Amino acid sequence: MSDVRGNEVVAYILARINLGKEYELLEYIKNLRGVDEVRIVYGEYDMVIKVRVNTLVELDRVVTQIRRLNGVLTTTTLISS
């Protein structure tokens, strides 16, 4: 299954979240424009966020919105090829 459709930008944001804020943030993040899927995960990261947008500028907007949220400690963004 491919994550690339035409000129679309698909990225995965790996986030570390403050303990106890995971589900509250999931509910908020899943409604952000460009967010395709959000999952709580266990391990080094607490959340994986799949983003589909048309440009890198739009991706930057989504990443910045997420990074500014109270309870988001760190993020790592992986852009799919």
C-alpha positions in Angstrom: 0.0 0.0 0.0 1.5 3.3 -1.1 1.4 6.5 1.0 1.9 8.7 -2.0 -0.9 10.0 -4.2 0.1 12.4 -6.9 1.9 15.4 -5.5 0.5 14.9 -2.0 2.8 15.1 1.0 2.4 12.4 3.5 4.2 12.5 6.8 4.3 10.8 10.2 4.8 12.8 13.3 6.1 10.8 16.3 5.2 12.7 19.5 6.2 12.4 23.2 3.3 13.5 25.4 2.9 14.4 29.1 1.6 11.5 31.1 -2.2 11.6 31.3 -2.6 14.0 28.3 -2.6 11.4 25.5 -6.3 10.9 25.0 -7.2 14.6 25.5 -4.6 15.5 22.8 -5.7 12.7 20.5 -9.2 14.1 20.4 -7.9 17.6 19.6 -5.3 16.6 17.1 -7.5 14.2 15.1 -9.6 17.2 14.1 -6.8 19.4 12.8 -6.9 20.1 9.1 -4.5 17.7 7.3 -4.4 15.1 10.0 -5.4 11.7 8.5 -5.0 9.4 11.5 -3.8 9.5 15.1 -2.8 6.5 17.2 -1.6 6.1 20.8 1.4 3.8 20.9 3.7 2.3 23.5 7.4 2.7 23.5 9.8 5.6 23.0 6.9 7.7 21.5 3.4 8.1 22.8 1.6 9.1 19.7 1.9 8.6 15.9 0.1 11.2 13.7 -0.4 10.6 10.0 -0.7 13.8 8.0 -1.7 14.3 4.3 -1.3 17.8 2.9 -0.6 19.3 -0.5 2.6 21.3 0.3 5.5 21.4 2.7 4.2 24.8 3.9 0.9 23.1 4.9 2.9 20.3 6.7 4.9 23.0 8.6 1.6 24.6 9.7 0.3 21.2 11.1 3.6 20.4 12.8 3.7 23.8 14.4 0.1 23.6 15.6 0.9 20.2 17.2 4.2 21.4 18.8 2.5 24.3 20.4 0.0 22.2 22.3 0.2 22.0 26.0 1.3 18.5 26.8 3.4 17.8 23.7 7.0 17.4 24.8 8.8 16.6 21.6 8.1 15.7 18.0 9.9 14.0 15.2 8.6 14.3 11.7 9.1 11.7 9.0 8.2 12.6 5.5 7.2 9.6 3.3 8.6 9.2 -0.1 
